Amino acid sequence: MNTKAQTIWKAFCGELIVEPTDDMREALATAIREIVNEFQYYHFGDGEDMVVDARMLYELAEELEQ
């Protein structure tokens, strides 16, 4: 697992009230993929790639916390 993945996994585990499992790791990965699918849009420009607006991710996090 690379450094960014480890940082995200540690943040996720820090909110748990039970011991983390491999199933939870897979569920987190699935959730991340679904977030990207829901919020990505095509960016026309250098490299022309799909991007995700960070503001939208923060708004999603706030919605989930309510």
Summary of the structure (lengths in Angstrom):
residues: 66
radius of gyration: 14.2
end to end distance: 30.7
largest distance: 44.6
contacts: 121
relative contact order: 0.09
helix: 64%
strand: 9%
